[in-house]
Amino acid sequence: MNPHWKDNGFTILEILIVLSIFLILIGVSVPLQSNSLQKLEDEKFLQAFEEDILLMQSAAITNGSLMKLTFFPQNHYYEIREGGFNHLIKRRSYSSRIKIDLGTFTLPFSFYPSGTPNQPGSFTFTTDYSKYKITFPFGKGRFYVTKQ
């Protein structure tokens, strides 16, 4: 052996083992992050929907007009329109992963100028990871979201 040769480096085998372990850890963590992102997207949709319903109700009370909500599940969006003139207030798209079952919810759903819904009903939306039921009870201006 050459006396100037220093034996303080890593062998190619040691480097490959460390890289393999590193790649396995990355490979395991990426799907976990993907699931987390989809769950956050679902929660974001639910929060945006709740805010839109509250906006719709408060606009009905403030403007003294009928506010209508209509879902278009096949196109993955819903619209909020102001009564009489059908003036578009908001159109919100949502992910194609979110499936909406209207159940007893009849369209268009609306709030009267007093802030109460025109009729009771409920519908569900389902994602890859969760299912939520949104209920509008009779005679109340409130709505309830329950995770199933």
LINNORQUI-V291813 format. One record per residue. N is the residue number from 1. RES is the residue in one small letter. PSI is psi in whole degrees, -180 to 180 (999 if undefined). Layout:
N;RES;PSI
N;RES;PSI
This chain:
1;m;151
2;n;129
3;p;-18
4;h;-6
5;w;124
6;k;141
7;d;46
8;n;16
9;g;177
10;f;147
11;t;161
12;i;-34
13;l;-43
14;e;-41
15;i;-42
16;l;-38
17;i;-45
18;v;-44
19;l;-39
20;s;-45
21;i;-43
22;f;-45
23;l;-36
24;i;-43
25;l;-41
26;i;-42
27;g;-32
28;v;-36
29;s;-27
30;v;-47
31;p;-33
32;l;-40
33;q;-36
34;s;-44
35;n;-41
36;s;-40
37;l;-40
38;q;-38
39;k;-40
40;l;-38
41;e;-40
42;d;-44
43;e;-36
44;k;-42
45;f;-47
46;l;-44
47;q;-43
48;a;-39
49;f;-44
50;e;-43
51;e;-38
52;d;-38
53;i;-43
54;l;-38
55;l;-45
56;m;-45
57;q;-45
58;s;-34
59;a;-36
60;a;-43
61;i;-47
62;t;-47
63;n;-14
64;g;33
65;s;163
66;l;132
67;m;131
68;k;140
69;l;128
70;t;130
71;f;146
72;f;77
73;p;-33
74;q;-25
75;n;-1
76;h;51
77;y;165
78;y;159
79;e;147
80;i;125
81;r;149
82;e;131
83;g;-139
84;g;-54
85;f;-8
86;n;37
87;h;125
88;l;121
89;i;-47
90;k;140
91;r;123
92;r;125
93;s;156
94;y;166
95;s;146
96;s;-13
97;r;-20
98;i;120
99;k;129
100;i;126
101;d;114
102;l;-20
103;g;-121
104;t;8
105;f;117
106;t;143
107;l;147
108;p;142
109;f;143
110;s;161
111;f;134
112;y;165
113;p;-20
114;s;-9
115;g;1
116;t;148
117;p;153
118;n;-29
119;q;154
120;p;162
121;g;170
122;s;155
123;f;165
124;t;149
125;f;137
126;t;137
127;t;-174
128;d;-25
129;y;-15
130;s;167
131;k;132
132;y;144
133;k;127
134;i;124
135;t;133
136;f;103
137;p;163
138;f;132
139;g;4
140;k;151
141;g;4
142;r;164
143;f;155
144;y;138
145;v;123
146;t;137
147;k;133
148;q;999
